[in-house]
Amino acid sequence: MEKKENTNNEHISAKAPISRPIYSITPFTLLDYPHNSACILWFAGCNMRCLYCYNPEIVLGKGRVSNEETIRFLQSRQGLLDAVVFSGGECVLHKNIIPLIEKVKEMGLKVKIDTNGSSPDILKQLLDKNQIDYIALDYKAPQSKFQNITQSDLYDSFEKSLELILEYQIDFEVRTTYHSDLITEEDLIEMVAFLESKNYVGKYYIQFFKNNVNTISKLERSINKIDHEKLSTPTIKVILRE
């Protein structure tokens, strides 16, 4: 019988592929975390396909940056940044976001989460550990239009996330992207009433759709004009964010 040659790698299992959840990094911003300098981590992938989404390359693309590479980048920016914004895509889809956030907090940086609210269980884990400082929750549409606009059936998850954030009394904002072919002022009035029914008190941001950009679905030009003062109530102030 031919003797089998013993090699060093015979008993070494193949290494698991490196996870690269992040599509790209914006190294500096003063606009995305109120009153703080920050960078933005853009996580690839999303469980919604919002018709107006103008990040199709991120939503449909694959990650290119690992957690380890991200930490090295953040270490090089210590003293320059106050916070890290976790965005996407949908950053909370990635379970390995938890150890990354823990590391960011250990570095003394604040954490902001941009989320569509579709993963309340992961949010709860982070909130239980006091790992989030600020949340921007996307309120995509009223329930009657949610599935059509997001191409998903995740409204109940969004509602659960909203209730969860209110329960934990964390600093957060609610925001909606407005496209005149998708959402009407009557829809916005309904959405404000829904927030009031959940005892939300504060600012509700409406951001106009950016015309002439590449989106997941081909849309006509949005007529970006609404009477936001009419939408405000004694407890909720509607603010336009152009």
Secondary structure, DSSP 8 states (H G I E B T S, - for coil): -------GGGGS---------EEEEEEEESSSSTTS-EEEEEE---S---TT-S-HHHHSS---B-HHHHHHHHHHTTTT-SEEEEEES-GGG-TTHHHHHHHHHHTT-EEEEEE-S--HHHHHHHHHTT--SEEEEE----HHHHHHHHSS--HHHHHHHHHHHHHHT--EEEEEEE-TTT--HHHHHHHHHHHHHTT--EEEEEEE--TTS--SS----------HHHH--SSEEEEEE-
